[in-house]
Amino acid sequence: MILKVYPAGIYMANCYIIGDKNTKTGAIVDPGGNPEGILEECKKNGLEIKYIIITHGHGDHIAGVWELKEATKAKILMNKKDEYLTKGETLSITPILRNIKLFEIDEYIQEGDIIKVGDINIEVLETPGHTPGSVSLKIDNIILTGDALFKGSIGRTDFPGASYEQLINSIKEKLMIYSDDTLIYPGHGSSTTVGEEKKYNPFL
């Protein structure tokens, strides 16, 4: 498997490029900006992008989606509960990104769905709290958590539609159930493990 981290946009959100080395098919997760750079990284690895997967609908995670959709014709996947954000609400939450181009969702994803990228299976975990439709993506012993869980911290819950109690429940019931060596790749900042967060995260 190919897994590249590409911090993008003014908030340096972690965009993840996932690729199957055998079939050379790939997916882009949370392109928050810099679409040209993301495309260049995909080309370097010879990947044909099949999906653009969105963990949640905030502007710093979707600012590059429209351009990447135009360039790749990939399907845009997101949980339906966050569609209010991509329909325009995110522009008022992150006004500095009010000029981003919005887009339509091609397919909705939900708990238990498996997204196939070549021989790679990406399992969808619903982890609401930061937003109502936040999802995490599990690939073997790796989980991409979006803005649900960070190294030593958790996502903000002061936005409309967010819930601190719901987020803590999501983290404990959907993420902390995995083995301590499970790798956590968050939406911002450096990676961590389930074990580290159980031991050191002050919110848990």
Backbone as CSV, one residue per row, in Angstrom:
resi,resn,N_x,N_y,N_z,CA_x,CA_y,CA_z,C_x,C_y,C_z
1,MET,0.829,-1.206,0.000,0.000,0.000,0.000,0.858,1.247,0.000
2,ILE,0.417,2.233,-0.746,1.040,3.553,-0.724,0.204,4.444,0.198
3,LEU,0.845,5.118,1.137,0.154,6.078,1.999,1.033,7.313,2.136
4,LYS,0.602,8.411,1.538,1.345,9.661,1.574,0.561,10.700,2.350
5,VAL,1.248,11.453,3.185,0.636,12.554,3.923,1.033,13.858,3.253
6,TYR,0.040,14.675,2.912,0.306,15.930,2.217,-0.432,17.049,2.959
7,PRO,0.218,17.737,3.919,-0.435,18.858,4.597,-0.783,19.954,3.582
8,ALA,-2.054,20.347,3.553,-2.518,21.232,2.487,-3.374,22.369,3.032
9,GLY,-3.384,23.479,2.277,-4.236,24.616,2.599,-3.664,25.477,3.710
10,ILE,-4.366,26.555,4.002,-3.855,27.523,4.981,-3.851,26.971,6.400
11,TYR,-4.678,25.956,6.656,-4.703,25.328,7.981,-3.864,24.061,8.038
12,MET,-3.153,23.772,6.959,-2.249,22.604,6.899,-2.963,21.334,7.353
13,ALA,-4.162,21.127,6.831,-4.884,19.880,7.124,-4.192,18.722,6.413
14,ASN,-4.126,17.600,7.064,-3.466,16.431,6.478,-4.345,15.815,5.399
15,CYS,-3.909,15.953,4.162,-4.515,15.221,3.056,-3.760,13.902,2.932
16,TYR,-4.498,12.821,2.750,-3.872,11.502,2.626,-4.103,10.952,1.219
17,ILE,-3.026,10.476,0.616,-3.103,9.831,-0.690,-2.873,8.338,-0.464
18,ILE,-3.881,7.549,-0.807,-3.838,6.104,-0.597,-3.777,5.427,-1.957
19,GLY,-2.872,4.488,-2.118,-2.761,3.816,-3.404,-2.443,2.338,-3.276
20,ASP,-2.967,1.573,-4.208,-2.653,0.147,-4.297,-1.500,-0.020,-5.288
21,LYS,-0.382,-0.535,-4.811,0.808,-0.674,-5.651,0.583,-1.614,-6.830
22,ASN,-0.292,-2.595,-6.670,-0.502,-3.577,-7.724,-1.358,-3.041,-8.868
23,THR,-2.482,-2.426,-8.525,-3.414,-1.956,-9.558,-3.196,-0.493,-9.938
24,LYS,-2.412,0.222,-9.118,-2.138,1.649,-9.344,-3.418,2.491,-9.298
25,THR,-4.418,2.016,-8.555,-5.599,2.838,-8.290,-5.434,3.503,-6.930
26,GLY,-6.090,4.659,-6.767,-5.881,5.398,-5.532,-7.093,6.193,-5.088
27,ALA,-6.965,6.756,-3.896,-7.986,7.627,-3.323,-7.295,8.791,-2.625
28,ILE,-7.965,9.920,-2.615,-7.481,11.107,-1.917,-8.447,11.394,-0.773
29,VAL,-7.908,11.571,0.421,-8.735,11.844,1.605,-8.485,13.277,2.073
30,ASP,-9.544,14.057,2.184,-9.503,15.414,2.754,-8.509,16.354,2.067
31,PRO,-8.705,16.645,0.782,-7.834,17.626,0.117,-8.237,19.056,0.490
32,GLY,-7.544,19.626,1.468,-7.908,20.938,1.997,-7.297,22.116,1.250
33,GLY,-6.689,21.862,0.101,-6.050,22.915,-0.691,-4.941,22.315,-1.536
34,ASN,-4.177,23.189,-2.196,-3.022,22.758,-2.999,-3.329,21.597,-3.948
35,PRO,-4.402,21.699,-4.739,-4.759,20.575,-5.613,-3.663,20.221,-6.609
36,GLU,-2.920,21.238,-7.086,-1.853,20.951,-8.052,-0.775,20.074,-7.432
37,GLY,-0.398,20.388,-6.205,0.622,19.602,-5.514,0.155,18.190,-5.223
38,ILE,-1.113,18.048,-4.858,-1.672,16.731,-4.583,-1.683,15.891,-5.863
39,LEU,-2.097,16.505,-6.966,-2.104,15.801,-8.250,-0.692,15.373,-8.655
40,GLU,0.261,16.237,-8.409,1.647,15.916,-8.750,2.138,14.711,-7.945
41,GLU,1.762,14.661,-6.675,2.138,13.530,-5.830,1.495,12.240,-6.341
42,CYS,0.254,12.334,-6.792,-0.424,11.161,-7.362,0.281,10.697,-8.630
43,LYS,0.693,11.644,-9.460,1.378,11.305,-10.710,2.731,10.656,-10.438
44,LYS,3.437,11.175,-9.434,4.733,10.597,-9.068,4.606,9.109,-8.747
45,ASN,3.473,8.751,-8.146,3.250,7.363,-7.754,2.442,6.582,-8.792
46,GLY,2.164,7.230,-9.918,1.470,6.556,-11.011,0.058,6.140,-10.692
47,LEU,-0.629,6.921,-9.849,-1.956,6.515,-9.376,-3.086,7.111,-10.211
48,GLU,-4.056,6.281,-10.522,-5.319,6.748,-11.097,-6.304,6.877,-9.941
49,ILE,-6.765,8.094,-9.695,-7.599,8.354,-8.525,-9.050,7.974,-8.799
50,LYS,-9.553,7.067,-7.968,-10.910,6.548,-8.113,-11.898,7.284,-7.216
51,TYR,-11.432,7.678,-6.017,-12.313,8.327,-5.054,-11.648,9.536,-4.404
52,ILE,-12.475,10.529,-4.058,-12.106,11.605,-3.150,-12.990,11.426,-1.924
53,ILE,-12.375,11.066,-0.802,-13.137,10.725,0.404,-13.011,11.870,1.407
54,ILE,-14.136,12.284,1.970,-14.168,13.421,2.891,-14.556,12.927,4.282
55,THR,-13.687,13.172,5.275,-14.015,12.728,6.639,-15.070,13.627,7.278
56,HIS,-15.077,14.900,6.906,-16.123,15.822,7.364,-16.081,17.069,6.486
57,GLY,-17.152,17.863,6.564,-17.346,18.900,5.561,-16.791,20.276,5.840
58,HIS,-15.876,20.435,6.779,-15.306,21.759,7.040,-14.376,22.203,5.909
59,GLY,-14.339,23.514,5.693,-13.617,24.087,4.564,-12.157,23.713,4.480
60,ASP,-11.501,23.566,5.632,-10.068,23.256,5.607,-9.789,21.817,5.185
61,HIS,-10.859,21.030,4.999,-10.686,19.648,4.532,-11.258,19.423,3.135
62,ILE,-11.905,20.457,2.574,-12.567,20.273,1.272,-12.178,21.317,0.228
63,ALA,-11.302,22.251,0.585,-11.031,23.389,-0.311,-10.477,22.976,-1.676
64,GLY,-9.842,21.818,-1.752,-9.281,21.382,-3.031,-10.137,20.378,-3.779
65,VAL,-11.314,20.049,-3.250,-12.116,18.969,-3.828,-12.568,19.290,-5.251
66,TRP,-13.108,20.474,-5.471,-13.683,20.806,-6.777,-12.649,20.663,-7.886
67,GLU,-11.454,21.217,-7.661,-10.406,21.148,-8.686,-9.955,19.709,-8.933
68,LEU,-9.858,18.932,-7.872,-9.434,17.531,-8.018,-10.506,16.701,-8.721
69,LYS,-11.758,16.990,-8.457,-12.851,16.313,-9.153,-12.775,16.618,-10.653
70,GLU,-12.553,17.874,-10.993,-12.450,18.270,-12.398,-11.291,17.557,-13.089
71,ALA,-10.178,17.416,-12.377,-8.966,16.840,-12.973,-9.017,15.325,-13.078
72,THR,-9.661,14.663,-12.106,-9.586,13.199,-12.033,-10.890,12.486,-12.383
73,LYS,-12.011,13.217,-12.300,-13.349,12.620,-12.476,-13.646,11.546,-11.426
74,ALA,-12.930,11.591,-10.323,-13.141,10.626,-9.237,-14.486,10.885,-8.556
75,LYS,-15.040,9.856,-7.927,-16.280,9.999,-7.178,-16.001,10.618,-5.814
76,ILE,-16.853,11.564,-5.424,-16.738,12.211,-4.117,-17.621,11.462,-3.121
77,LEU,-17.003,10.993,-2.019,-17.707,10.211,-1.006,-17.721,10.962,0.324
78,MET,-18.885,11.029,0.967,-19.009,11.698,2.266,-20.269,11.216,2.954
79,ASN,-20.313,11.340,4.270,-21.514,11.006,5.032,-22.591,12.071,4.805
80,LYS,-23.813,11.624,4.606,-24.917,12.536,4.273,-25.170,13.583,5.357
81,LYS,-24.880,13.241,6.615,-25.172,14.175,7.709,-24.312,15.431,7.657
82,ASP,-23.258,15.425,6.858,-22.427,16.625,6.714,-22.704,17.383,5.416
83,GLU,-23.711,16.966,4.686,-23.968,17.611,3.392,-24.387,19.069,3.548
84,TYR,-24.983,19.413,4.689,-25.349,20.823,4.917,-24.110,21.717,4.866
85,LEU,-22.961,21.156,5.221,-21.715,21.938,5.189,-21.244,22.156,3.756
86,THR,-21.268,21.107,2.954,-20.813,21.255,1.570,-21.853,21.935,0.692
87,LYS,-23.062,22.099,1.210,-24.076,22.880,0.500,-23.909,24.385,0.761
88,GLY,-23.005,24.754,1.680,-22.744,26.168,1.891,-22.484,26.598,3.314
89,GLU,-22.929,25.809,4.309,-22.782,26.217,5.702,-21.322,26.368,6.120
90,THR,-20.428,25.582,5.515,-19.016,25.671,5.890,-18.427,27.045,5.589
91,LEU,-19.015,27.777,4.643,-18.490,29.098,4.278,-18.654,30.097,5.420
92,SER,-19.687,29.916,6.247,-19.872,30.820,7.385,-19.030,30.380,8.581
93,ILE,-18.686,29.083,8.634,-17.863,28.583,9.742,-16.394,28.965,9.536
94,THR,-15.939,28.899,8.298,-14.550,29.281,7.980,-14.578,30.372,6.906
95,PRO,-14.927,31.617,7.313,-15.086,32.693,6.318,-13.821,33.001,5.526
96,ILE,-12.649,32.664,6.067,-11.417,32.914,5.326,-11.366,32.047,4.055
97,LEU,-12.193,30.975,4.041,-12.257,30.083,2.877,-13.568,30.259,2.110
98,ARG,-14.181,31.434,2.237,-15.510,31.633,1.643,-15.503,31.608,0.105
99,ASN,-14.318,31.677,-0.503,-14.254,31.671,-1.964,-14.029,30.281,-2.555
100,ILE,-14.022,29.240,-1.715,-13.811,27.898,-2.270,-15.025,27.484,-3.098
101,LYS,-14.778,26.647,-4.096,-15.857,26.154,-4.951,-16.491,24.923,-4.316
102,LEU,-17.814,24.969,-4.180,-18.533,23.847,-3.598,-18.868,22.814,-4.674
103,PHE,-19.424,21.696,-4.287,-19.549,20.554,-5.185,-20.671,19.655,-4.691
104,GLU,-21.064,18.703,-5.534,-22.076,17.713,-5.177,-21.398,16.420,-4.711
105,ILE,-22.025,15.736,-3.775,-21.546,14.424,-3.323,-22.039,13.358,-4.307
106,ASP,-21.149,12.487,-4.743,-21.531,11.426,-5.676,-22.141,10.222,-4.962
107,GLU,-21.566,9.849,-3.827,-22.088,8.702,-3.069,-21.937,8.986,-1.580
108,TYR,-22.956,8.590,-0.813,-22.891,8.744,0.635,-22.252,7.501,1.254
109,ILE,-21.483,7.715,2.313,-20.865,6.600,3.030,-21.356,6.606,4.476
110,GLN,-21.401,5.417,5.052,-21.894,5.285,6.426,-21.194,4.127,7.128
111,GLU,-21.498,3.985,8.412,-20.899,2.952,9.260,-20.924,1.581,8.589
112,GLY,-19.753,0.943,8.551,-19.659,-0.409,8.034,-19.399,-0.530,6.550
113,ASP,-19.517,0.566,5.819,-19.225,0.510,4.387,-17.760,0.157,4.158
114,ILE,-17.488,-0.565,3.086,-16.125,-0.870,2.672,-15.876,-0.200,1.323
115,ILE,-14.896,0.688,1.292,-14.499,1.345,0.049,-13.300,0.579,-0.507
116,LYS,-13.446,0.040,-1.699,-12.375,-0.769,-2.283,-11.534,0.080,-3.229
117,VAL,-10.242,0.144,-2.927,-9.286,0.838,-3.780,-8.269,-0.204,-4.232
118,GLY,-8.492,-0.771,-5.405,-7.681,-1.913,-5.806,-7.911,-3.045,-4.828
119,ASP,-6.829,-3.540,-4.244,-6.916,-4.628,-3.261,-6.997,-4.106,-1.826
120,ILE,-7.106,-2.806,-1.658,-7.172,-2.194,-0.332,-8.632,-2.015,0.075
121,ASN,-8.957,-2.434,1.288,-10.296,-2.232,1.841,-10.248,-1.118,2.887
122,ILE,-11.051,-0.094,2.673,-11.149,1.024,3.615,-12.500,0.938,4.308
123,GLU,-12.480,0.688,5.611,-13.722,0.549,6.374,-14.147,1.891,6.948
124,VAL,-15.413,2.210,6.808,-15.956,3.473,7.306,-16.451,3.301,8.740
125,LEU,-15.964,4.171,9.628,-16.426,4.224,11.021,-17.082,5.588,11.230
126,GLU,-18.316,5.621,11.643,-18.949,6.905,11.946,-18.473,7.379,13.316
127,THR,-17.849,8.574,13.343,-17.306,9.125,14.589,-17.779,10.572,14.765
128,PRO,-19.086,10.774,14.925,-19.628,12.131,15.035,-19.230,12.826,16.328
129,GLY,-19.387,14.130,16.329,-19.075,14.954,17.499,-18.458,16.261,17.070
130,HIS,-17.386,16.172,16.288,-16.801,17.385,15.706,-17.781,17.982,14.692
131,THR,-18.361,17.122,13.885,-19.507,17.444,13.041,-20.459,16.250,13.120
132,PRO,-21.728,16.443,12.732,-22.682,15.330,12.819,-22.326,14.151,11.921
133,GLY,-21.662,14.418,10.791,-21.366,13.357,9.833,-19.915,12.960,9.760
134,SER,-19.147,13.258,10.779,-17.722,12.906,10.764,-17.538,11.391,10.678
135,VAL,-16.595,10.979,9.838,-16.236,9.559,9.768,-14.733,9.403,9.939
136,SER,-14.332,8.228,10.390,-12.934,7.813,10.384,-12.814,6.664,9.389
137,LEU,-11.604,6.430,8.912,-11.371,5.432,7.870,-10.310,4.452,8.335
138,LYS,-10.678,3.174,8.428,-9.761,2.142,8.938,-9.219,1.294,7.790
139,ILE,-7.900,1.203,7.721,-7.218,0.364,6.740,-6.245,-0.517,7.514
140,ASP,-6.593,-1.790,7.678,-5.774,-2.717,8.466,-5.552,-2.139,9.866
141,ASN,-4.303,-1.855,10.250,-4.043,-1.340,11.602,-3.837,0.177,11.611
142,ILE,-4.366,0.851,10.604,-4.266,2.314,10.498,-5.673,2.899,10.509
143,ILE,-5.855,3.996,11.261,-7.127,4.714,11.223,-6.870,6.183,10.923
144,LEU,-7.509,6.682,9.866,-7.491,8.112,9.569,-8.680,8.716,10.305
145,THR,-8.414,9.600,11.261,-9.472,10.036,12.178,-10.076,11.399,11.850
146,GLY,-9.634,12.029,10.743,-10.151,13.366,10.469,-9.886,14.275,11.654
147,ASP,-10.895,15.067,12.047,-10.721,15.958,13.203,-11.399,15.411,14.458
148,ALA,-11.611,14.094,14.511,-12.169,13.498,15.741,-11.101,13.422,16.825
149,LEU,-9.952,12.844,16.483,-8.899,12.590,17.466,-7.548,13.033,16.922
150,PHE,-6.812,13.765,17.757,-5.454,14.203,17.425,-4.473,13.627,18.446
151,LYS,-3.201,13.776,18.165,-2.175,13.418,19.144,-2.326,14.341,20.345
152,GLY,-2.748,13.804,21.480,-2.886,14.577,22.704,-4.078,15.501,22.764
153,SER,-4.989,15.397,21.809,-6.122,16.326,21.799,-7.303,15.709,21.048
154,ILE,-8.374,16.482,20.943,-9.570,16.055,20.210,-10.053,17.225,19.359
155,GLY,-11.028,16.961,18.492,-11.567,18.010,17.637,-12.368,19.042,18.409
156,ARG,-12.492,20.219,17.817,-13.294,21.287,18.431,-14.766,20.909,18.443
157,THR,-15.457,21.369,19.485,-16.894,21.103,19.572,-17.688,22.380,19.843
158,ASP,-17.102,23.515,19.429,-17.792,24.789,19.625,-18.500,25.271,18.358
159,PHE,-18.525,24.452,17.318,-19.233,24.803,16.088,-20.694,24.360,16.192
160,PRO,-21.583,25.018,15.428,-22.979,24.549,15.383,-23.039,23.093,14.911
161,GLY,-23.833,22.289,15.610,-23.969,20.878,15.243,-22.967,19.963,15.909
162,ALA,-21.986,20.535,16.606,-20.966,19.732,17.279,-21.446,19.345,18.680
163,SER,-20.842,18.290,19.235,-21.207,17.832,20.575,-19.995,17.213,21.247
164,TYR,-19.583,17.778,22.366,-18.443,17.250,23.111,-18.732,15.832,23.612
165,GLU,-19.902,15.633,24.201,-20.262,14.319,24.735,-20.274,13.266,23.623
166,GLN,-20.847,13.628,22.488,-20.910,12.696,21.362,-19.512,12.361,20.842
167,LEU,-18.638,13.364,20.784,-17.280,13.142,20.296,-16.511,12.203,21.220
168,ILE,-16.587,12.431,22.528,-15.898,11.555,23.482,-16.423,10.123,23.361
169,ASN,-17.737,9.978,23.208,-18.312,8.640,23.035,-17.806,7.987,21.750
170,SER,-17.721,8.767,20.682,-17.224,8.242,19.408,-15.801,7.724,19.550
171,ILE,-14.966,8.516,20.190,-13.557,8.135,20.348,-13.443,6.866,21.185
172,LYS,-14.173,6.821,22.295,-14.062,5.667,23.195,-14.677,4.405,22.599
173,GLU,-15.805,4.555,21.895,-16.542,3.383,21.413,-16.118,2.920,20.031
174,LYS,-15.519,3.820,19.228,-15.180,3.463,17.850,-13.676,3.390,17.592
175,LEU,-12.870,4.101,18.390,-11.432,4.168,18.116,-10.592,3.481,19.187
176,MET,-10.916,3.712,20.448,-10.113,3.156,21.537,-10.333,1.659,21.748
177,ILE,-11.245,1.072,20.967,-11.501,-0.362,21.091,-10.441,-1.202,20.388
178,TYR,-9.602,-0.547,19.592,-8.595,-1.297,18.837,-7.307,-1.446,19.634
179,SER,-6.442,-2.340,19.191,-5.214,-2.653,19.929,-4.329,-1.419,20.073
180,ASP,-3.502,-1.428,21.112,-2.682,-0.263,21.441,-1.713,0.129,20.319
181,ASP,-1.347,-0.829,19.465,-0.395,-0.506,18.398,-1.071,-0.003,17.126
182,THR,-2.395,0.161,17.164,-3.102,0.717,16.005,-2.648,2.151,15.769
183,LEU,-2.279,2.454,14.544,-1.764,3.782,14.196,-2.908,4.748,13.938
184,ILE,-2.791,5.943,14.500,-3.780,7.006,14.304,-3.149,8.093,13.436
185,TYR,-3.784,8.351,12.286,-3.350,9.438,11.411,-4.448,10.498,11.412
186,PRO,-4.223,11.622,12.101,-5.281,12.616,12.287,-5.361,13.636,11.142
187,GLY,-6.371,14.497,11.248,-6.580,15.526,10.235,-5.613,16.681,10.316
188,HIS,-4.925,16.833,11.432,-3.889,17.866,11.604,-2.810,17.290,12.513
189,GLY,-1.577,17.671,12.274,-0.501,17.283,13.174,0.038,15.890,12.906
190,SER,0.841,15.425,13.862,1.575,14.174,13.672,0.761,12.956,14.082
191,SER,1.225,11.793,13.650,0.532,10.540,13.944,0.781,10.110,15.392
192,THR,-0.024,9.154,15.830,0.083,8.640,17.189,-0.422,7.197,17.174
193,THR,-0.669,6.632,18.326,-1.242,5.284,18.409,-2.395,5.280,19.404
194,VAL,-3.207,4.256,19.313,-4.298,4.102,20.279,-3.733,4.021,21.695
195,GLY,-2.649,3.265,21.875,-2.044,3.119,23.194,-1.563,4.441,23.782
196,GLU,-0.914,5.245,22.956,-0.436,6.559,23.420,-1.598,7.424,23.876
197,GLU,-2.685,7.426,23.104,-3.822,8.294,23.438,-4.546,7.804,24.684
198,LYS,-4.643,6.493,24.861,-5.227,5.963,26.096,-4.445,6.423,27.309
199,LYS,-3.124,6.490,27.145,-2.247,6.788,28.278,-2.078,8.283,28.527
200,TYR,-1.977,9.074,27.438,-1.559,10.470,27.595,-2.585,11.526,27.216
201,ASN,-3.634,11.157,26.475,-4.583,12.188,26.029,-5.420,12.672,27.212
202,PRO,-5.314,13.946,27.568,-6.010,14.437,28.767,-7.530,14.424,28.653
203,PHE,-8.047,14.381,27.430,-9.500,14.368,27.231,-10.095,12.972,27.433
204,LEU,-9.217,11.953,27.484,-9.706,10.588,27.615,-9.417,10.011,28.988
